Amino acid sequence: MKQLSKNSLILPLLNLFTSFGTIICCALPALFVTIGAGAALAGLVSNVPQLVTLSKYKVEVFALAGVLLVITGVYQWKIRNAPCPFDPELAKACNRIRSINKYVYLFSLTLYLIGFFFAFLASRFL
């Protein structure tokens, strides 16, 4: 059995960051175009020109985010039954961190799937 470590906090937060990257680079522009808000997208791109560069590498962005999601999912699965400290306060904190990490991971996965749909699949359906 493994004990919780700093990776318990870092991996879910890193996933959340990369999942937001997939939303910003690819899903948000696709959503704007889909709902007919091309002018809003043009304004966004003119104010944040890095979106064009990020969108240029959308396959790499999604690949990195997907790999991190898989790594975090496997890691969380491995430590799901890891012992928490014996001290009641530390045990409570340990269980709270596990619960938060689970929700952060699920939120990151949801963002990733939404981004993936808009970046790669929406143009085929809409």
DSSP file (Angstrom, degrees, kcal/mol; ACC not computed):
  #  RESIDUE AA STRUCTURE BP1 BP2  ACC     N-H-->O    O-->H-N    N-H-->O    O-->H-N    TCO  KAPPA ALPHA  PHI   PSI    X-CA   Y-CA   Z-CA
    1    1 A M              0   0    0      0, 0.0     2,-0.3     0, 0.0    78,-0.1   0.000 360.0 360.0 360.0 136.3    0.0    0.0    0.0
    2    2 A K        -     0   0    0     76,-0.4     2,-0.3     3,-0.0     3,-0.0  -0.646 360.0-131.3 -95.4 153.8    1.2    3.4   -0.9
    3    3 A Q        -     0   0    0     -2,-0.3    81,-0.1    79,-0.2    79,-0.0  -0.742  34.3 -93.7 -99.9 152.0    1.0    6.5    1.3
    4    4 A L        +     0   0    0     79,-0.6     2,-0.2    -2,-0.3    -1,-0.1  -0.326  51.6 176.1 -62.9 143.8   -0.3    9.8    0.0
    5    5 A S    >   -     0   0    0     -3,-0.0     3,-1.3    -2,-0.0     4,-0.4  -0.673  50.1 -76.7-135.2-170.8    2.3   12.2   -1.2
    6    6 A K  T >> S+     0   0    0      1,-0.3     4,-2.4    -2,-0.2     3,-1.5   0.792 122.6  69.5 -63.6 -27.2    2.7   15.6   -2.9
    7    7 A N  H 3> S+     0   0    0      1,-0.3     4,-1.8     2,-0.2    -1,-0.3   0.786  85.1  69.8 -60.9 -25.5    1.7   13.9   -6.2
    8    8 A S  H <4 S+     0   0    0     -3,-1.3    -1,-0.3     1,-0.2    -2,-0.2   0.799 112.0  29.3 -62.1 -27.8   -1.7   13.6   -4.7
    9    9 A L  H <> S+     0   0    0     -3,-1.5     4,-1.3    -4,-0.4    -2,-0.2   0.806 119.8  51.8 -97.7 -38.9   -2.0   17.4   -5.0
   10   10 A I  H  X S+     0   0    0     -4,-2.4     4,-2.6     1,-0.2     5,-0.2   0.924 104.1  53.8 -70.8 -46.2    0.2   18.2   -7.9
   11   11 A L  H  X S+     0   0    0     -4,-1.8     4,-2.4     1,-0.2     5,-0.2   0.919 109.3  46.0 -61.4 -47.6   -1.2   15.8  -10.5
   12   12 A P  H  > S+     0   0    0      0, 0.0     4,-2.3     0, 0.0    -1,-0.2   0.900 114.8  48.4 -63.1 -37.5   -4.9   16.8  -10.3
   13   13 A L  H  X S+     0   0    0     -4,-1.3     4,-2.2     2,-0.2    -2,-0.2   0.887 110.8  50.4 -68.8 -37.4   -4.0   20.5  -10.4
   14   14 A L  H  X S+     0   0    0     -4,-2.6     4,-2.4     2,-0.2    -1,-0.2   0.888 110.3  51.2 -64.9 -38.8   -1.8   19.9  -13.4
   15   15 A N  H  X S+     0   0    0     -4,-2.4     4,-2.6    -5,-0.2    -2,-0.2   0.916 108.5  51.0 -61.4 -44.0   -4.6   18.1  -15.1
   16   16 A L  H  X S+     0   0    0     -4,-2.3     4,-2.3     1,-0.2    -2,-0.2   0.913 110.2  50.0 -61.8 -42.5   -7.0   20.9  -14.4
   17   17 A F  H  X S+     0   0    0     -4,-2.2     4,-1.6     1,-0.2    -2,-0.2   0.929 113.8  43.7 -61.6 -47.4   -4.5   23.4  -15.9
   18   18 A T  H  X S+     0   0    0     -4,-2.4     4,-1.7     2,-0.2    -2,-0.2   0.850 111.7  54.0 -70.8 -32.6   -4.0   21.3  -19.1
   19   19 A S  H  X S+     0   0    0     -4,-2.6     4,-1.8     2,-0.2    -1,-0.2   0.897 107.2  50.5 -67.7 -39.0   -7.7   20.7  -19.4
   20   20 A F  H  X S+     0   0    0     -4,-2.3     4,-2.8     1,-0.2    -1,-0.2   0.868 106.5  57.7 -63.1 -34.1   -8.4   24.4  -19.2
   21   21 A G  H  X S+     0   0    0     -4,-1.6     4,-2.6     1,-0.2     5,-0.3   0.885 104.6  50.0 -61.7 -38.5   -5.8   24.7  -21.9
   22   22 A T  H  X>S+     0   0    0     -4,-1.7     4,-1.7     2,-0.2     5,-1.5   0.878 111.9  48.3 -68.5 -35.8   -7.8   22.4  -24.2
   23   23 A I  I  <>S+     0   0    0     -4,-1.8     5,-3.1     3,-0.2    -2,-0.2   0.940 116.0  43.0 -66.5 -47.1  -10.9   24.5  -23.6
   24   24 A I  I  <5S+     0   0    0     -4,-2.8    -2,-0.2     1,-0.2    -3,-0.2   0.904 117.8  43.8 -69.1 -41.8   -9.2   27.8  -24.3
   25   25 A C  I  <5S-     0   0    0     -4,-2.6    -1,-0.2    -5,-0.2    -2,-0.2   0.878 135.4  -0.8 -73.3 -36.8   -7.2   26.7  -27.3
   26   26 A C  I  X5S+     0   0    0     -4,-1.7     4,-1.6    -5,-0.3    -3,-0.2   0.764 123.7  52.0-128.1 -41.9   -9.8   24.7  -29.2
   27   27 A A  I  ><S+     0   0    0     -5,-1.5     4,-2.7     2,-0.2     5,-0.2   0.917 107.1  51.9 -74.6 -42.5  -13.2   24.4  -27.6
   28   28 A L  H  ><S+     0   0    0     -5,-3.1     4,-2.5     2,-0.2     5,-0.2   0.940 112.1  44.7 -62.7 -49.0  -13.9   28.1  -27.0
   29   29 A P  H  > S+     0   0    0      0, 0.0     4,-2.2     0, 0.0    -1,-0.2   0.915 114.9  49.3 -60.8 -40.5  -13.1   29.2  -30.5
   30   30 A A  H  X S+     0   0    0     -4,-1.6     4,-2.3     1,-0.2    -2,-0.2   0.894 110.9  50.3 -65.4 -38.4  -15.1   26.4  -32.0
   31   31 A L  H  X S+     0   0    0     -4,-2.7     4,-2.3     2,-0.2     6,-0.2   0.925 109.2  51.1 -64.7 -44.7  -18.0   27.2  -29.7
   32   32 A F  H  <>S+     0   0    0     -4,-2.5     5,-3.5     1,-0.2     4,-0.3   0.917 113.0  45.3 -58.7 -44.2  -17.9   30.9  -30.7
   33   33 A V  H ><5S+     0   0    0     -4,-2.2     3,-1.0     3,-0.2    -1,-0.2   0.898 111.1  53.9 -66.7 -39.8  -18.0   30.0  -34.4
   34   34 A T  H 3<5S+     0   0    0     -4,-2.3    -2,-0.2     1,-0.3    -1,-0.2   0.888 111.5  43.5 -62.7 -40.8  -20.8   27.4  -33.8
   35   35 A I  T 3<5S-     0   0    0     -4,-2.3    -1,-0.3    -5,-0.1    -2,-0.2   0.380 120.4-106.6 -89.2   6.3  -23.1   29.9  -32.1
   36   36 A G  T < 5S+     0   0    0     -3,-1.0     3,-0.3    -4,-0.3     2,-0.2   0.767  79.2 131.5  80.3  25.6  -22.3   32.6  -34.7
   37   37 A A     >< +     0   0    0     -5,-3.5     4,-1.9    -6,-0.2    -4,-0.2  -0.328  15.4 138.6-104.9  49.6  -20.1   34.8  -32.5
   38   38 A G  H  > S+     0   0    0      1,-0.2     4,-2.6    -2,-0.2    -1,-0.2   0.852  70.3  55.7 -62.5 -35.4  -17.3   35.1  -35.0
   39   39 A A  H  > S+     0   0    0     -3,-0.3     4,-2.3     2,-0.2    -1,-0.2   0.895 106.8  50.0 -65.4 -38.8  -16.8   38.8  -34.2
   40   40 A A  H  > S+     0   0    0      2,-0.2     4,-2.2     1,-0.2    -1,-0.2   0.896 111.1  49.6 -64.9 -38.9  -16.4   37.9  -30.5
   41   41 A L  H  X S+     0   0    0     -4,-1.9     4,-2.8     2,-0.2     5,-0.2   0.914 109.2  51.6 -65.3 -42.4  -13.8   35.4  -31.5
   42   42 A A  H  X S+     0   0    0     -4,-2.6     4,-2.2     1,-0.2    -2,-0.2   0.906 111.1  48.3 -61.1 -41.0  -12.0   37.9  -33.7
   43   43 A G  H  X S+     0   0    0     -4,-2.3     4,-1.6     2,-0.2    -1,-0.2   0.890 111.8  49.7 -65.0 -39.3  -11.9   40.3  -30.7
   44   44 A L  H  X S+     0   0    0     -4,-2.2     4,-2.2     1,-0.2    -2,-0.2   0.921 112.0  47.1 -65.1 -44.1  -10.6   37.6  -28.5
   45   45 A V  H  < S+     0   0    0     -4,-2.8    -2,-0.2     1,-0.2    -1,-0.2   0.866 110.2  52.9 -67.7 -35.8   -7.8   36.6  -30.9
   46   46 A S  H  < S+     0   0    0     -4,-2.2    -1,-0.2    -5,-0.2    -2,-0.2   0.838 115.4  41.0 -69.3 -30.2   -6.8   40.2  -31.4
   47   47 A N  H  < S+     0   0    0     -4,-1.6    -2,-0.2     1,-0.2    -1,-0.2   0.770 128.5  30.1 -85.8 -26.8   -6.5   40.7  -27.7
   48   48 A V    ><  +     0   0    0     -4,-2.2     3,-1.8    -5,-0.2     4,-0.3  -0.685  66.1 171.6-130.9  78.0   -4.8   37.3  -27.0
   49   49 A P  T >>  +     0   0    0      0, 0.0     3,-1.1     0, 0.0     4,-0.9   0.659  68.7  78.6 -66.3 -13.6   -2.9   36.4  -30.1
   50   50 A Q  H 3> S+     0   0    0      1,-0.2     4,-2.7     2,-0.2     5,-0.2   0.712  77.8  74.0 -66.7 -18.2   -1.3   33.4  -28.3
   51   51 A L  H <> S+     0   0    0     -3,-1.8     4,-2.8     1,-0.2    -1,-0.2   0.865  92.0  54.4 -61.4 -35.3   -4.6   31.5  -28.9
   52   52 A V  H <> S+     0   0    0     -3,-1.1     4,-1.7    -4,-0.3    -1,-0.2   0.930 110.5  45.0 -64.8 -44.4   -3.6   31.2  -32.6
   53   53 A T  H  X S+     0   0    0     -4,-0.9     4,-1.0     2,-0.2    -2,-0.2   0.917 114.3  48.8 -64.6 -43.0   -0.3   29.6  -31.6
   54   54 A L  H >< S+     0   0    0     -4,-2.7     3,-0.5     1,-0.2     7,-0.2   0.899 111.4  49.8 -63.7 -40.7   -2.0   27.3  -29.1
   55   55 A S  H >< S+     0   0    0     -4,-2.8     3,-1.4     1,-0.2    -1,-0.2   0.815 101.7  63.1 -67.5 -30.2   -4.6   26.3  -31.6
   56   56 A K  H 3< S+     0   0    0     -4,-1.7     3,-0.3     1,-0.3    -1,-0.2   0.836 109.6  40.3 -61.9 -32.4   -1.9   25.5  -34.1
   57   57 A Y  T <X S+     0   0    0     -4,-1.0     4,-2.4    -3,-0.5    -1,-0.3  -0.150  75.7 130.7-107.7  36.7   -0.6   22.8  -31.8
   58   58 A K  H <>  +     0   0    0     -3,-1.4     4,-2.7     1,-0.2     5,-0.2   0.843  69.7  55.4 -63.9 -33.6   -4.0   21.5  -30.7
   59   59 A V  H  > S+     0   0    0     -3,-0.3     4,-2.4     1,-0.2    -1,-0.2   0.934 111.4  44.2 -64.0 -43.7   -3.1   17.8  -31.3
   60   60 A E  H  > S+     0   0    0      2,-0.2     4,-2.7     1,-0.2     5,-0.2   0.892 112.6  52.3 -67.0 -39.3   -0.1   18.1  -29.0
   61   61 A V  H  X S+     0   0    0     -4,-2.4     4,-2.4    -7,-0.2    -2,-0.2   0.934 113.6  43.4 -61.9 -45.9   -2.1   20.0  -26.4
   62   62 A F  H  X S+     0   0    0     -4,-2.7     4,-2.6     2,-0.2    -2,-0.2   0.874 112.8  52.5 -69.1 -36.1   -4.8   17.3  -26.4
   63   63 A A  H  X S+     0   0    0     -4,-2.4     4,-2.6    -5,-0.2     5,-0.2   0.944 111.7  45.8 -63.7 -46.4   -2.2   14.5  -26.4
   64   64 A L  H  X S+     0   0    0     -4,-2.7     4,-2.4     1,-0.2    -2,-0.2   0.933 114.9  47.1 -61.7 -46.4   -0.4   16.0  -23.4
   65   65 A A  H  X S+     0   0    0     -4,-2.4     4,-2.3    -5,-0.2    -1,-0.2   0.901 112.8  50.0 -63.5 -39.9   -3.6   16.6  -21.5
   66   66 A G  H  X S+     0   0    0     -4,-2.6     4,-2.3     2,-0.2    -2,-0.2   0.910 110.5  48.9 -64.4 -43.0   -4.8   13.1  -22.3
   67   67 A V  H  X S+     0   0    0     -4,-2.6     4,-2.7     1,-0.2    -2,-0.2   0.920 112.0  49.1 -63.0 -43.2   -1.5   11.5  -21.1
   68   68 A L  H  X S+     0   0    0     -4,-2.4     4,-2.6     1,-0.2     5,-0.2   0.886 109.9  51.7 -64.6 -37.7   -1.7   13.5  -17.9
   69   69 A L  H  X S+     0   0    0     -4,-2.3     4,-2.5     2,-0.2    -1,-0.2   0.909 111.6  46.7 -64.2 -40.8   -5.3   12.5  -17.3
   70   70 A V  H  X S+     0   0    0     -4,-2.3     4,-2.7     2,-0.2     5,-0.2   0.938 113.0  48.8 -65.8 -46.0   -4.4    8.8  -17.8
   71   71 A I  H  X S+     0   0    0     -4,-2.7     4,-2.6     1,-0.2    -2,-0.2   0.929 114.4  45.7 -59.6 -45.5   -1.4    9.1  -15.5
   72   72 A T  H  X S+     0   0    0     -4,-2.6     4,-2.9     2,-0.2     5,-0.2   0.899 111.7  51.9 -66.6 -40.0   -3.4   10.8  -12.8
   73   73 A G  H  X S+     0   0    0     -4,-2.5     4,-2.0    -5,-0.2    -2,-0.2   0.925 112.5  45.2 -61.4 -44.6   -6.3    8.3  -13.2
   74   74 A V  H  X S+     0   0    0     -4,-2.7     4,-2.3     2,-0.2    -2,-0.2   0.919 113.9  50.0 -64.5 -43.6   -3.9    5.4  -12.8
   75   75 A Y  H  X S+     0   0    0     -4,-2.6     4,-1.9    -5,-0.2    -2,-0.2   0.926 111.6  47.2 -62.3 -44.6   -2.2    7.1   -9.8
   76   76 A Q  H  < S+     0   0    0     -4,-2.9     4,-0.4     1,-0.2    -1,-0.2   0.859 110.8  52.7 -66.9 -33.3   -5.4    7.8   -8.1
   77   77 A W  H >< S+     0   0    0     -4,-2.0     3,-0.8    -5,-0.2     4,-0.3   0.906 109.1  50.2 -66.3 -39.8   -6.6    4.3   -8.7
   78   78 A K  H 3< S+     0   0    0     -4,-2.3     3,-0.4     1,-0.2   -76,-0.4   0.863 116.3  39.9 -67.1 -35.4   -3.4    2.9   -7.1
   79   79 A I  T >< S+     0   0    0     -4,-1.9     3,-1.8     1,-0.2    -1,-0.2   0.321  81.3 107.2 -97.6   9.8   -3.7    5.1   -4.0
   80   80 A R  T <  S+     0   0    0     -3,-0.8    -1,-0.2    -4,-0.4    -2,-0.1   0.811  92.5  32.0 -59.1 -30.1   -7.4    4.7   -3.5
   81   81 A N  T 3  S+     0   0    0     -3,-0.4    -1,-0.3    -4,-0.3    -2,-0.1   0.128  87.9 137.2-112.1  18.7   -6.9    2.4   -0.5
   82   82 A A    <   -     0   0    0     -3,-1.8   -79,-0.2     1,-0.1     2,-0.1  -0.359  61.5-103.1 -65.4 144.6   -3.6    4.0    0.7
   83   83 A P        -     0   0    0      0, 0.0   -79,-0.6     0, 0.0    -1,-0.1  -0.421  29.5-144.4 -71.7 142.8   -3.5    4.4    4.5
   84   84 A C        -     0   0    0      1,-0.2     7,-0.2    -2,-0.1     6,-0.0  -0.628  39.0 -77.8 -95.1 162.8   -4.1    7.8    6.0
   85   85 A P        -     0   0    0      0, 0.0    -1,-0.2     0, 0.0     9,-0.1  -0.173  34.9-125.1 -58.5 156.9   -2.2    8.9    9.1
   86   86 A F  S    S+     0   0    0      4,-0.1    -2,-0.0    -3,-0.1     5,-0.0   0.795  84.5  98.6 -74.7 -30.3   -3.4    7.6   12.4
   87   87 A D  S  > S-     0   0    0      1,-0.1     4,-2.8     2,-0.1     5,-0.2  -0.415  77.7-134.7 -60.1 127.1   -3.8   11.1   13.9
   88   88 A P  H  > S+     0   0    0      0, 0.0     4,-2.1     0, 0.0    -1,-0.1   0.858 102.4  48.6 -57.4 -39.1   -7.5   11.9   13.6
   89   89 A E  H  > S+     0   0    0      2,-0.2     4,-2.2     1,-0.2     5,-0.2   0.926 114.7  44.6 -67.5 -43.6   -6.9   15.5   12.3
   90   90 A L  H  > S+     0   0    0      2,-0.2     4,-2.5     1,-0.2    -1,-0.2   0.864 112.2  52.8 -68.8 -34.7   -4.4   14.3    9.7
   91   91 A A  H  X S+     0   0    0     -4,-2.8     4,-2.4     2,-0.2    -1,-0.2   0.901 109.0  49.7 -65.7 -40.3   -6.7   11.4    8.7
   92   92 A K  H  X S+     0   0    0     -4,-2.1     4,-2.1    -5,-0.2    -2,-0.2   0.921 112.4  47.2 -64.1 -43.5   -9.6   13.8    8.2
   93   93 A A  H  X S+     0   0    0     -4,-2.2     4,-2.5     2,-0.2    -2,-0.2   0.896 110.8  52.9 -63.5 -40.6   -7.3   16.1    6.0
   94   94 A C  H  X S+     0   0    0     -4,-2.5     4,-2.1     1,-0.2    -2,-0.2   0.926 111.1  45.4 -61.1 -46.7   -6.2   13.0    4.1
   95   95 A N  H  X S+     0   0    0     -4,-2.4     4,-2.0     2,-0.2    -1,-0.2   0.861 112.0  52.4 -66.7 -35.5   -9.7   11.9    3.3
   96   96 A R  H  X S+     0   0    0     -4,-2.1     4,-2.7     2,-0.2    -2,-0.2   0.908 108.9  50.2 -65.5 -42.3  -10.7   15.5    2.4
   97   97 A I  H  X S+     0   0    0     -4,-2.5     4,-2.9     2,-0.2    -2,-0.2   0.905 109.7  51.2 -63.3 -41.5   -7.8   15.7    0.0
   98   98 A R  H  X S+     0   0    0     -4,-2.1     4,-2.0     2,-0.2    -1,-0.2   0.920 111.8  47.0 -60.5 -43.5   -8.8   12.4   -1.6
   99   99 A S  H  X S+     0   0    0     -4,-2.0     4,-1.9     2,-0.2    -2,-0.2   0.929 113.9  46.8 -65.4 -45.7  -12.4   13.6   -2.0
  100  100 A I  H  X S+     0   0    0     -4,-2.7     4,-2.8     1,-0.2     5,-0.2   0.923 111.2  52.3 -62.0 -44.7  -11.3   17.0   -3.5
  101  101 A N  H  X S+     0   0    0     -4,-2.9     4,-2.6     1,-0.2    -1,-0.2   0.877 106.7  53.6 -60.5 -37.8   -8.8   15.3   -5.8
  102  102 A K  H  X S+     0   0    0     -4,-2.0     4,-2.3    -5,-0.2    -1,-0.2   0.927 112.4  43.4 -63.1 -44.2  -11.5   13.0   -7.1
  103  103 A Y  H  X S+     0   0    0     -4,-1.9     4,-2.4     2,-0.2    -2,-0.2   0.875 113.2  51.0 -70.8 -37.1  -13.8   15.9   -8.0
  104  104 A V  H  X S+     0   0    0     -4,-2.8     4,-2.6     2,-0.2    -2,-0.2   0.913 111.6  49.2 -64.0 -41.5  -10.9   17.9   -9.5
  105  105 A Y  H  X S+     0   0    0     -4,-2.6     4,-2.6    -5,-0.2    -2,-0.2   0.931 112.2  46.9 -63.6 -46.1  -10.0   14.9  -11.6
  106  106 A L  H  X S+     0   0    0     -4,-2.3     4,-2.2     2,-0.2    -1,-0.2   0.883 112.8  49.9 -64.7 -37.9  -13.6   14.4  -12.8
  107  107 A F  H  X S+     0   0    0     -4,-2.4     4,-2.5     2,-0.2    -1,-0.2   0.912 111.6  48.8 -65.1 -42.8  -13.9   18.1  -13.6
  108  108 A S  H  X S+     0   0    0     -4,-2.6     4,-2.5     2,-0.2    -2,-0.2   0.908 111.0  50.2 -62.5 -42.4  -10.7   18.0  -15.5
  109  109 A L  H  X S+     0   0    0     -4,-2.6     4,-2.5     2,-0.2    -1,-0.2   0.898 110.1  50.4 -63.5 -40.6  -11.9   15.0  -17.4
  110  110 A T  H  X S+     0   0    0     -4,-2.2     4,-2.4     2,-0.2    -2,-0.2   0.929 111.1  48.3 -62.9 -45.9  -15.2   16.7  -18.2
  111  111 A L  H  X S+     0   0    0     -4,-2.5     4,-2.7     1,-0.2    -2,-0.2   0.914 111.7  50.8 -60.2 -42.5  -13.4   19.8  -19.5
  112  112 A Y  H  X S+     0   0    0     -4,-2.5     4,-2.9     1,-0.2    -2,-0.2   0.927 110.7  47.6 -61.6 -46.1  -11.1   17.6  -21.6
  113  113 A L  H  X S+     0   0    0     -4,-2.5     4,-2.3     2,-0.2    -1,-0.2   0.879 112.1  49.6 -66.1 -37.8  -14.0   15.7  -23.2
  114  114 A I  H  X S+     0   0    0     -4,-2.4     4,-2.3     2,-0.2     5,-0.2   0.939 113.6  46.7 -63.6 -46.5  -15.9   19.0  -23.9
  115  115 A G  H  X S+     0   0    0     -4,-2.7     4,-2.5     1,-0.2     5,-0.2   0.906 111.5  51.2 -61.6 -42.2  -12.7   20.4  -25.5
  116  116 A F  H  X>S+     0   0    0     -4,-2.9     4,-2.4     2,-0.2     5,-0.8   0.909 109.2  51.3 -62.3 -42.4  -12.1   17.2  -27.5
  117  117 A F  I  X>S+     0   0    0     -4,-2.3     5,-3.0     1,-0.2     4,-1.7   0.953 115.2  40.6 -60.0 -50.3  -15.7   17.2  -28.8
  118  118 A F  I  <5S+     0   0    0     -4,-2.3     5,-0.2     3,-0.2    -1,-0.2   0.838 118.7  46.5 -70.6 -31.5  -15.5   20.8  -30.0
  119  119 A A  I  <5S+     0   0    0     -4,-2.5    -1,-0.2    -5,-0.2    -2,-0.2   0.861 132.6   9.2 -78.6 -35.2  -12.0   20.5  -31.4
  120  120 A F  I  <5S+     0   0    0     -4,-2.4    -3,-0.2    -5,-0.2    -2,-0.2   0.698 132.7  31.0-120.6 -25.7  -12.3   17.3  -33.3
  121  121 A L  I >X<S+     0   0    0     -4,-1.7     3,-1.4    -5,-0.8     4,-1.1   0.762  96.0  74.0-111.3 -30.6  -15.9   16.1  -33.5
  122  122 A A  H 3><S+     0   0    0     -5,-3.0     4,-3.0     1,-0.3     3,-0.5   0.845  91.6  59.7 -60.2 -36.6  -18.3   19.0  -33.6
  123  123 A S  H 34 S+     0   0    0     -6,-0.2    -1,-0.3     1,-0.2    -2,-0.1   0.773 105.2  50.9 -65.1 -23.5  -17.5   20.0  -37.2
  124  124 A R  H <4 S+     0   0    0     -3,-1.4    -1,-0.2     2,-0.1    -2,-0.2   0.773 118.9  35.2 -81.6 -27.5  -18.6   16.6  -38.3
  125  125 A F  H  <        0   0    0     -4,-1.1    -2,-0.2    -3,-0.5    -3,-0.1   0.766 360.0 360.0 -97.0 -29.7  -22.0   16.8  -36.5
  126  126 A L     <        0   0    0     -4,-3.0    -3,-0.2    -5,-0.2    -2,-0.1   0.433 360.0 360.0-102.6 360.0  -22.8   20.5  -36.8
